[in-house]
């Protein structure tokens, strides 16, 4: 499995769009900054076909310290969440080749 980092993403977008990497990097930075700013403000960001970014509120609960078995209180917190869109899910589940990876129809 391969993990693409930000610079590789910028390079790939620059190659696809024939825009300079400096300009693409500005757009990528602005996109991530605005998604974070909106989610922190409590808003949801929905990119049709790609997915939605929002906040998930986790309630306070009790847990156990695995080494001692002692009961501990886990405080409530907010966590960022990404929910992939329909087109994204379909792209992930589409076979890469037509010959050997056909999905069986039942």
VODREN-806268 format. One record per residue: x, y, z of N, C-alpha, C in turn; residue in one letter. Coordinates in nm, 2 decimals. Example, Ala and Ser with C-alpha at 12.3 -4.5 7.8 and 13.67 -1.06 7.14 Angstrom:
((1.32; -0.57; 0.78); (1.23; -0.45; 0.78); (1.32; -0.33; 0.78); "A")
((1.28; -0.22; 0.71); (1.37; -0.11; 0.71); (1.29; 0.00; 0.79); "S")
This chain:
((0.08; -0.12; 0.00); (0.00; 0.00; 0.00); (0.09; 0.12; 0.00); "X")
((0.05; 0.22; -0.07); (0.13; 0.35; -0.09); (0.05; 0.46; -0.03); "X")
((0.12; 0.55; 0.04); (0.06; 0.67; 0.10); (0.11; 0.79; 0.03); "X")
((0.02; 0.87; -0.04); (0.06; 0.99; -0.10); (0.06; 1.11; 0.00); "X")
((0.17; 1.18; -0.01); (0.18; 1.30; 0.08); (0.14; 1.42; 0.01); "X")
((0.14; 1.53; 0.08); (0.09; 1.66; 0.02); (0.17; 1.70; -0.10); "X")
((0.30; 1.70; -0.10); (0.38; 1.74; -0.21); (0.35; 1.65; -0.34); "X")
((0.33; 1.52; -0.31); (0.30; 1.43; -0.43); (0.16; 1.47; -0.48); "X")
((0.07; 1.50; -0.39); (-0.07; 1.54; -0.44); (-0.06; 1.67; -0.52); "X")
((0.02; 1.77; -0.47); (0.04; 1.89; -0.55); (0.10; 1.86; -0.68); "X")
((0.20; 1.78; -0.69); (0.26; 1.74; -0.82); (0.16; 1.68; -0.91); "X")
((0.08; 1.58; -0.86); (-0.02; 1.51; -0.94); (-0.12; 1.61; -1.00); "X")
((-0.17; 1.70; -0.92); (-0.27; 1.80; -0.96); (-0.21; 1.89; -1.06); "X")
((-0.08; 1.94; -1.04); (-0.02; 2.03; -1.13); (0.00; 1.96; -1.27); "X")
((0.03; 1.83; -1.27); (0.05; 1.76; -1.39); (-0.08; 1.74; -1.47); "X")
((-0.19; 1.72; -1.39); (-0.33; 1.70; -1.45); (-0.38; 1.83; -1.51); "X")
((-0.35; 1.94; -1.44); (-0.41; 2.07; -1.48); (-0.32; 2.16; -1.56); "X")
((-0.19; 2.12; -1.57); (-0.09; 2.20; -1.63); (-0.07; 2.34; -1.57); "X")
((-0.10; 2.35; -1.44); (-0.08; 2.47; -1.36); (0.06; 2.46; -1.29); "X")
((0.12; 2.57; -1.25); (0.24; 2.57; -1.18); (0.22; 2.51; -1.04); "X")
((0.32; 2.44; -0.99); (0.31; 2.37; -0.86); (0.28; 2.48; -0.75); "X")
((0.34; 2.59; -0.76); (0.33; 2.70; -0.66); (0.18; 2.74; -0.64); "X")
((0.11; 2.75; -0.76); (-0.03; 2.79; -0.76); (-0.12; 2.68; -0.70); "X")
((-0.09; 2.56; -0.74); (-0.16; 2.44; -0.70); (-0.15; 2.43; -0.55); "X")
((-0.03; 2.45; -0.49); (0.00; 2.44; -0.35); (-0.09; 2.54; -0.27); "X")
((-0.10; 2.66; -0.33); (-0.18; 2.77; -0.27); (-0.33; 2.72; -0.26); "X")
((-0.37; 2.66; -0.37); (-0.51; 2.61; -0.37); (-0.53; 2.50; -0.27); "X")
((-0.44; 2.40; -0.26); (-0.45; 2.29; -0.17); (-0.45; 2.35; -0.03); "X")
((-0.36; 2.44; 0.00); (-0.35; 2.50; 0.14); (-0.48; 2.57; 0.17); "X")
((-0.54; 2.65; 0.08); (-0.66; 2.72; 0.10); (-0.78; 2.63; 0.12); "X")
((-0.78; 2.52; 0.05); (-0.89; 2.42; 0.06); (-0.88; 2.36; 0.20); "X")
((-0.77; 2.31; 0.24); (-0.76; 2.25; 0.38); (-0.79; 2.35; 0.49); "X")
((-0.74; 2.47; 0.47); (-0.76; 2.57; 0.58); (-0.91; 2.60; 0.59); "X")
((-0.98; 2.62; 0.48); (-1.12; 2.65; 0.48); (-1.21; 2.53; 0.53); "X")
((-1.17; 2.41; 0.50); (-1.24; 2.30; 0.55); (-1.23; 2.29; 0.70); "X")
((-1.10; 2.31; 0.75); (-1.08; 2.31; 0.90); (-1.16; 2.42; 0.96); "X")
((-1.15; 2.54; 0.91); (-1.22; 2.66; 0.97); (-1.37; 2.64; 0.97); "X")
((-1.43; 2.58; 0.87); (-1.57; 2.56; 0.87); (-1.61; 2.45; 0.97); "X")
((-1.54; 2.34; 0.98); (-1.57; 2.23; 1.07); (-1.55; 2.28; 1.21); "X")
((-1.45; 2.36; 1.24); (-1.43; 2.41; 1.38); (-1.54; 2.50; 1.42); "X")
((-1.60; 2.57; 1.32); (-1.71; 2.66; 1.35); (-1.84; 2.58; 1.37); "X")
((-1.84; 2.45; 1.34); (-1.96; 2.37; 1.36); (-2.03; 2.34; 1.24); "X")
((-1.98; 2.39; 1.12); (-2.05; 2.36; 0.99); (-2.00; 2.23; 0.93); "X")
((-2.08; 2.18; 0.84); (-2.04; 2.06; 0.76); (-1.99; 2.11; 0.62); "X")
((-1.89; 2.05; 0.57); (-1.84; 2.08; 0.43); (-1.87; 1.96; 0.35); "X")
((-1.96; 1.98; 0.24); (-2.00; 1.87; 0.16); (-1.94; 1.89; 0.02); "X")
((-1.86; 1.80; -0.03); (-1.82; 1.81; -0.17); (-1.88; 1.69; -0.24); "X")
((-1.98; 1.72; -0.32); (-2.06; 1.62; -0.39); (-1.97; 1.52; -0.47); "X")
((-1.99; 1.40; -0.45); (-1.92; 1.29; -0.52); (-1.79; 1.25; -0.44); "X")
((-1.74; 1.34; -0.36); (-1.62; 1.32; -0.28); (-1.65; 1.28; -0.14); "X")
((-1.72; 1.36; -0.06); (-1.76; 1.33; 0.07); (-1.79; 1.45; 0.16); "X")
((-1.81; 1.43; 0.28); (-1.85; 1.54; 0.38); (-1.75; 1.53; 0.50); "X")
((-1.72; 1.65; 0.54); (-1.64; 1.67; 0.66); (-1.73; 1.73; 0.77); "X")
((-1.73; 1.68; 0.89); (-1.81; 1.74; 1.00); (-1.75; 1.70; 1.13); "X")
((-1.82; 1.74; 1.24); (-1.78; 1.71; 1.37); (-1.87; 1.60; 1.43); "X")
((-1.80; 1.50; 1.50); (-1.88; 1.40; 1.57); (-1.85; 1.42; 1.72); "X")
((-1.96; 1.43; 1.80); (-1.94; 1.46; 1.94); (-1.95; 1.32; 2.02); "X")
((-1.85; 1.29; 2.08); (-1.84; 1.17; 2.16); (-1.88; 1.20; 2.31); "X")
((-1.97; 1.13; 2.37); (-2.01; 1.15; 2.50); (-1.90; 1.10; 2.60); "X")
((-1.91; 1.15; 2.72); (-1.82; 1.10; 2.83); (-1.86; 0.95; 2.86); "X")
((-1.76; 0.87; 2.89); (-1.79; 0.73; 2.92); (-1.68; 0.68; 3.02); "X")
((-1.70; 0.56; 3.06); (-1.61; 0.49; 3.15); (-1.53; 0.39; 3.07); "X")
((-1.40; 0.38; 3.10); (-1.32; 0.28; 3.04); (-1.23; 0.21; 3.14); "X")
((-1.14; 0.13; 3.09); (-1.05; 0.06; 3.19); (-0.91; 0.07; 3.14); "X")
((-0.82; 0.10; 3.24); (-0.68; 0.10; 3.22); (-0.64; -0.04; 3.19); "X")
((-0.58; -0.07; 3.07); (-0.55; -0.21; 3.04); (-0.44; -0.28; 3.12); "X")
((-0.35; -0.19; 3.17); (-0.25; -0.25; 3.25); (-0.29; -0.28; 3.40); "X")
((-0.38; -0.19; 3.45); (-0.41; -0.21; 3.59); (-0.56; -0.26; 3.61); "X")
((-0.64; -0.25; 3.51); (-0.78; -0.29; 3.52); (-0.86; -0.19; 3.59); "X")
((-0.80; -0.07; 3.63); (-0.87; 0.03; 3.70); (-0.97; 0.10; 3.61); "X")
((-1.09; 0.14; 3.67); (-1.19; 0.21; 3.59); (-1.15; 0.36; 3.58); "X")
((-1.15; 0.41; 3.46); (-1.12; 0.55; 3.44); (-1.23; 0.62; 3.37); "X")
((-1.24; 0.76; 3.39); (-1.34; 0.83; 3.32); (-1.28; 0.89; 3.19); "X")
((-1.34; 0.87; 3.08); (-1.30; 0.93; 2.95); (-1.39; 1.05; 2.92); "X")
((-1.33; 1.17; 2.92); (-1.42; 1.29; 2.90); (-1.48; 1.29; 2.76); "X")
((-1.59; 1.37; 2.75); (-1.65; 1.40; 2.62); (-1.56; 1.48; 2.54); "X")
((-1.57; 1.46; 2.41); (-1.48; 1.53; 2.32); (-1.55; 1.54; 2.18); "X")
((-1.50; 1.63; 2.10); (-1.54; 1.64; 1.96); (-1.43; 1.59; 1.87); "X")
((-1.46; 1.52; 1.77); (-1.36; 1.47; 1.67); (-1.40; 1.50; 1.53); "X")
((-1.31; 1.53; 1.44); (-1.34; 1.55; 1.30); (-1.38; 1.42; 1.24); "X")
((-1.47; 1.42; 1.14); (-1.51; 1.30; 1.08); (-1.53; 1.33; 0.93); "X")
((-1.48; 1.23; 0.85); (-1.50; 1.23; 0.70); (-1.59; 1.12; 0.66); "X")
((-1.70; 1.15; 0.58); (-1.79; 1.04; 0.53); (-1.77; 1.05; 0.38); "X")
((-1.72; 0.94; 0.32); (-1.71; 0.94; 0.18); (-1.84; 0.94; 0.10); "X")
((-1.84; 1.01; -0.01); (-1.96; 1.02; -0.09); (-1.98; 0.89; -0.18); "X")
((-2.10; 0.89; -0.24); (-2.14; 0.77; -0.32); (-2.04; 0.74; -0.43); "X")
((-2.00; 0.84; -0.51); (-1.91; 0.82; -0.62); (-1.77; 0.77; -0.57); "X")
((-1.73; 0.83; -0.45); (-1.60; 0.78; -0.40); (-1.61; 0.64; -0.36); "X")
((-1.71; 0.60; -0.29); (-1.73; 0.46; -0.25); (-1.73; 0.36; -0.37); "X")
((-1.80; 0.41; -0.47); (-1.81; 0.32; -0.59); (-1.68; 0.31; -0.66); "X")
((-1.60; 0.42; -0.66); (-1.47; 0.41; -0.72); (-1.38; 0.32; -0.65); "X")
((-1.39; 0.32; -0.52); (-1.30; 0.23; -0.44); (-1.34; 0.08; -0.46); "X")
((-1.47; 0.06; -0.48); (-1.52; -0.08; -0.50); (-1.52; -0.13; -0.64); "X")
((-1.48; -0.05; -0.74); (-1.48; -0.09; -0.88); (-1.35; -0.17; -0.90); "X")
((-1.36; -0.29; -0.97); (-1.24; -0.37; -0.99); (-1.15; -0.29; -1.09); "X")
((-1.02; -0.32; -1.07); (-0.92; -0.25; -1.15); (-0.91; -0.30; -1.29); "X")
((-0.93; -0.43; -1.31); (-0.93; -0.48; -1.45); (-1.06; -0.55; -1.48); "X")
((-1.09; -0.56; -1.60); (-1.22; -0.62; -1.65); (-1.21; -0.77; -1.66); "X")
((-1.09; -0.83; -1.69); (-1.08; -0.97; -1.72); (-1.09; -1.06; -1.60); "X")
((-1.00; -1.03; -1.50); (-0.99; -1.13; -1.39); (-1.06; -1.08; -1.26); "X")
((-1.10; -0.96; -1.26); (-1.16; -0.90; -1.14); (-1.31; -0.88; -1.15); "X")
((-1.38; -0.95; -1.24); (-1.52; -0.92; -1.25); (-1.60; -0.96; -1.12); "X")
((-1.69; -0.88; -1.09); (-1.78; -0.91; -0.97); (-1.88; -1.01; -1.01); "X")
((-1.90; -1.11; -0.93); (-2.00; -1.21; -0.96); (-2.14; -1.16; -0.94); "X")
((-2.23; -1.18; -1.03); (-2.37; -1.14; -1.02); (-2.45; -1.26; -0.96); "X")
((-2.50; -1.23; -0.84); (-2.58; -1.33; -0.78); (-2.73; -1.30; -0.78); "X")
